[in-house]
Amino acid sequence: METQTIRKKPTDVELSLLVHLMKNEVKTEDGMPLDFKDHTFMLPIYSDMASLKQDIAGLKAAQITFTTTATNAVLWLAKNRHIDIIYTLPTFDDIRVFSGGKVNRIIAQNPIYDEWVTNKDTMEQKVVGDNVIHFRGTHTQKAATMVSSDLNVYDEVDSSNQEVIEQYSTRLQHSTLKRQWWFSHPSVPGNGVDKHWQKSDQKHWFITCGSCKKEQYMSWPESIDMDRKVYQCKECHSIITNKMRREGRWVKKYKNRSISGYWIPLLICPWVPASEIIGYYHDKPADYFYNKVLGLPYVGGGNKVSQQQIYQNLTPEINKQDGRIVIGVDTGKHPIVTGK
């Protein structure tokens, strides 16, 4: 495995977003200070976002504050890097809840954002300084027209319409920047965020065992002792503490790739004890555990149709299509039915 440790000194631009967050004591939508102690793994991601040097793919577990990070980043980028931004979620209802319930509340909790944003009551866009953040769904092709962008941010990629996501990339054509961020808990291999993660430098969060000093990244099930219900060193089986998990560093698997990729499982989150991971493993379906806890794509018998299964259902019998023909596909979410 080819690795490269991230050791370079951040530039002034990369640091400036973090300086803004700390200087202005930026708060979450609930009025709580941003937690940098337990979210040290997010600090390089903030710097990465501020630099705008690369596209970013975040293969992540659920509820690890990536959306809060992206929200702060796009507000700062629109104001200070003077770019127009498209921010997508799967549906318009998602946008309504996100824009009103999260973005507007973050703005209300932070005087600096209240000063920057002039039209806080508009759900589909925020004017930040001289630039605009457009909030869009992916439910129709029309949603991906009419506006141009320098940066597209695709939140919850795997629950979005993939064809419309591709259509949004055309809105970058007149930009000299043309940046894109994809982040989501994954679904199946090769789909959504995993497709872009596979093309990235695939950074893993490496921690150091306090006993044997072995550097390693956390993985399932090797990093958890099921009997003791603790995180453990994969080499000497000593306990891995929360402090060790906090004091990690991002390491690239591949050099010289154009997409900056981050894998963020709950295993690296200091506020999540090993007992909680074990509980998810026993109580949740396999796809939930892999997708939303480990932040990994998952193939099970019910969530992907193989080529072999398609061939097994082919028949030489000709369907005369008499009467009304109905073809149905059950995705497990919203059934798609077309009739003739």
N, C-alpha and C positions, 0 to 999 in steps of 0.2 A: 504494500500500500504506500503510494507516494504521498508524503505529507509536507506541509509548509506551515510553520507557526506564524501567527499574526503578531509581529513584534514592532512594526514600524511606528514612528512617532506620528500621532494625528496632526493634520494640518490645522491652521487657524479656522478654516471653513468647517472642517469636520468637528472641531471642538465647540464652535459657536452655538450650535443648537443645544448642546448640553449646558453651556454657560447660560443661555437664555432660560432653560428650564430651572436651573438652580438659582440664578439671580432673581428671577421673578417668582420663585417659590410656587411653580405651577402645580395646580391641584387636579385631581380627577373630577369626574362629573358628580361624585358624592361629596366633594369638598375635602377629600383626604389628600395629604401630600404624596407626591410620587415616591414610590418605594424603590430606592436605588440599592439598599442593602441586600434584599433578597432577589433583586432583578439585575445583578451585575452582568449577567449574560446579555442583557438588552443594551448596555451602554455602547459596545462596538456597533450594534445595529443602528442606534441613533446616529452615530458618526458616519456610518455607511450611507444612510439615507440623506444626511446633510450634504455629503460630498457630491452626490449625483453622478459619480464616476461609472457606476455599473447598474445594470438591471439587478433586481433582487428577488429571490425565491425563498419563501419561508415555509418549510414543511414542519408543521407544528401540531402539538396537542391543543385541545380546547382550553379556553380560559387562562391564557398565559400573558395577557395584557398586550398582545401584538396590535390589536385594533386601537387601543389607547395610544400606543407608541406612534402608529401611523397617523392618527388624528393630530397629535401635536406636531408631527413632522410636516404634514401638508400645510397646516396653518402657518408654520414658520417659513416653509419654502416659498409659499405664495407671496408672503410679505417681504422676505429678505433675499430670495433668489429671483424674484420677479418672474415667476412662471405661472402658466395656466395649467390646471390639473383636472383630470376626470377621475372620480372615485366611484367604483361600482360595487354593488351588492346584488344578490340574485334577483330580487323583485322590487317593484316600486313600494310595496308595503314595508319591506326591509329598509328602504331608503327613508321612508317617512318616520319609522321608529328610530333609526340611527341618527338622522339629521336633527330631529326634534328631541329625542330622548338622551342622546349622548353628546353630539357636537354642540348643540345649543346650551346644554348644561355645563359642558367644559368651558365654553365661552363665558357663561354667566358667573362661573366660579373664579375666573381669572381676569382681573382688570386689564391686563395687557392685551388679551384677545378681544375684550369688549371694546377697547380703543381701536384695534386693527379692523374689526369686521363691521361693515356698515349696514348690511341687510340680514340681520340675524333671524328674522321671521320667515324667510324664504326657504322652503324645504329642499328645492332642487339646486340651489346654488348659494354660495357665500362669496361676496366681494371682499377680498382681503387686500387692503391697500389699493394698488392699481391692477390687481389680477383677480382671477375668478377660480373658485373650486366648484366644479359641476358634480352633483351627486346623481347617479343614474342607475337604473335597474338593467337587467339583462334579459327581460322577458320578451322583448320584441326587437326586430331589426331596426325599427324606427328610432329606438332609444339610443342607438349608436350613431346617429346622424346629427347634423346641425351645428355641432360645436367642435372646435379644434383644441389641441392639448400639447403640452410639452412633456407631461408625466401622466401615465395612466396607473392607477392603483386598483388592483382587482382583489377585493376582500371576499372571503368565502368562495374561492374559485370553484371548488368541486361541486358546490350546490348551484352554480351559475350555468347559464346556457353557453356552452363552449363555442358555438358558432358565432354568437353575438360578441363574446369576448374577443374572438379573432377580428370581428368587424370593427371593434373599438380601436384596434391597432392602426387602422387607416386614418384615424383622427390625428395621428402623430406626423403625418407625411410632410407637413409644412414647417415642422419644428427642426431646429438644428440640434436639439437635445435628444429627443425620442427615447425617453426612459420609461420602463415598465416594472412594476412590482406585482408579484403574485404571492398571495399567502392564504393558507387554509389548513384545516385538518384534512388529510387526504382521504380518498375513497379507495379506488382500485389502482394497481400499477399501470403507469403509462397514461393516466388520465389526469386532467386538471393540473394542480400544483406539482404533482410528481413528475409530469412530463418536463417541466422547466427545471425542477430540482435535479433530474438526471443529467441535464446539460450544464449544471453549475459546478462550482469548485467544491461543493459538498462539505461545508465546515461542520465539525463535531466539537462539542464542549468537553475538553480534556481536563480532568482533575488529577491530583497527586495524592496517593495513599500516604497517610501520616506515619505508617509503620515501615513498609518496605520501599516507599518512595516511587513505586511504579506509577507511571503516567498512563491514563486510560480514559476512555469515554464510557459513560453509563449505558448499559444495554440490558435487555430482558432475555432470559431470566438470570443471567450470570451475576448481575450487580445487586441482587436481592437474596438474602437468606430467608427462606420461607418459614423456617422454624423459629428463628430469633426475631423475625419481622424487622430486620434492619437492612440498610444498604451495606454492601460489603465490597472489599477489594477483590477483583477478579483473580489476582495473583496469590495473595496470602490470606484472604478471607477475613482480614481485620475490618472493624466497623469503619465505614465512610461517614464522617460527620457532616452536619449542615455547613459548617465552616469550610470544610474541604470542597463541598459542592459549590459554595459561593465563590471560592478563589480559583476558579478554572480559567481557561483561555481557549479561544477558538482556534482550531487547527484545520487547515485546508487538506482535503484528500487529493485534490488535483490542482496543479498550477496552470496559470495562463488561460483560464476560462472566462468568458465574457459575462457570465451571470454569477453574482455573489449569492451563494446558497447557505442557509442555516437550518439545521435539524434541531427542533426544540421539543423533546419529550418531557412529560411531567417528571421523569426521573432526575432531571437536573434542577428542578424547582425546589429550593430549600424549604418552602412552606408546606410541601407535600411529603408526609412521612411514608416510609416503606409499607406500613400497615394499610394505608389508604390504597396504594397501588395493588397490594394483594387482595384487598376487598373488591376493587374493580375487576380484577382477574376472575374472582369467584362468582361475582354477582351480575356482571354485565355480559352481553353477547360478545362473541369473538371480534366481530367487525368494530363494535364500539370500543373495545379494549385496545385494539391495534390502531384504529383511526384517531380516537379522541384522547387516549391516555399515552400511548407510545408515539403518536404522530407518524405512523407508518401506514402505507397502503396495505390492503388486505384482500386476498382472494379466497372466498369460501364457496360452497356449493350453491348458494342462493344469490350471489351478487355479481356473477359474471358468467356469460354464456361462452363456452369454448368452441373452437372451430370443429372439434370432433362432434360435439352435441348438435351443431348445425347440420353436419353431414349425415348424422344418424337419423335426422328427421326429413331428409330429402326423399322424395318418392317420384317414380316415373309417371304416376297417374296424373292426367291433365285435369285441372279444376276448371269446369265450364263456367264458373262464376254465375250460376243461375240465382236469381233473387238478390237480396241485399247482402253484400259482403262486408263483414266487419273484421278489422285487424286490430288486435290490442296488444300493448306492451306495458307490463306492470314493472315500473322502476322501483316500487316500494315507497314512492312519494306521491306524485301526481300522475294517475293513469293517463296515457296518451291514446286516444281512440280516433281512428279515421274511418269514415264510411263511404261507400260508393252506391 
